Amino acid sequence: MKLICGLGNPGREYERHRHNVGFRVVDLLLTRARATTGQTKFDAEVAQGSLGGERVLLLKPQTYMNLSGRSVAGAARFYKVAPADILVVHDELDMPFGRIQLKAGGGAGGHNGLRSILADLGEDTFARLRVGVGKPEGAQPKERVVGHVLGNFSSDEEQGLQALLTTCADAAEVWAREGMSAAMNRFNKRKGA
């Protein structure tokens, strides 16, 4: 079984924010895997399904971003999913909008959701699907960065967003079915939108 976790914040007021791009990718995967959420375990919306013949557990933590690790670690332990079989989909400030990158292991890179997962899982070997949301222009005090990720996509970005989300779902599906190397080779050099 593979575990795919999309990071985001629960609640209607956050659903269109850049920070919730992980949730939106998981929503697409739910349809592809013929799975429905509704079950709540590990402080998360949880669903099981199949992507390309591979059993997957799809997870949307409902703890808010900074405590996402509680959900990921709880689900991984319960279902006995090894860290190498976990993919976390998250927004990435250090990449321009529309660019995606699969990455195996590493640190948090300033992302509080990843920091929480690293702390609670106790491992850094899980895979990440980084979804570029760009940085705010000009000087970047912390308040501007927070306002950027907790803000909606611009109207220009919205035009390419569905294509980006579809590409991310494609990358997650290839990761689940064919492994990290195949997914990296196919998607890391492409622009998502």
C-alpha positions, 0 to 999 in steps of 0.5 A, a space after each residue: 500500500 502507498 500513502 499519498 498525503 495532500 497538505 492544506 488547511 481545513 475549512 471553506 475559508 482556506 480551500 482556494 488558497 495556495 497553501 491548499 494545493 495538496 488537498 486539491 491534488 488529492 481531490 483529483 486522485 480520489 476521483 481517479 482511485 474511485 474512492 470517497 472521503 467521509 471516513 475520519 481517522 488520525 485527525 484526517 479525511 481518509 480514503 482507500 482506492 486503487 491507482 493503476 492497480 496499486 492500493 493507495 491510502 489518500 489522506 487530507 490532514 484536518 489538523 491545520 498545516 503545522 500539525 500535519 505530522 500527527 495524521 501522516 505518522 498515525 496513518 503510516 503506523 496503523 497501515 504499516 506503510 514504510 516512509 519510502 511508500 509515502 508521498 506528500 504533496 505540498 506548495 513550494 514557495 521556492 519554485 515558480 507557479 506551474 513548476 513541479 518537482 518530485 523529490 526523495 527525502 530531505 529537510 523541511 525547507 521552511 515548510 511547517 507541514 513538512 517540519 511536522 511530518 519529519 518530527 512525528 514520523 521520525 524519518 526524512 525518506 518519504 517522497 515529496 511532490 513540490 508544487 510551485 506557487 511562487 514567491 510574492 514580489 519585492 522584499 519578503 518579510 514573513 507577513 508577506 510570505 504568509 499572506 501569499 500562501 494563505 491567499 488565493 491564486 491570481 486570476 492569471 494563475 487560475 487560468 493554468 491551475 487546473 492543468 497544473 493540478 492534473 499534471 500533479 495528479 498524473 505525477 502522483 499516479 506514476 509514483 504509485 504505479 511505477 516508482 520514484 525514478 520513473 515519476 522523476 524522469 517523466 515530470 521533473 523537467 516539465 512545467 505543470 501548466 
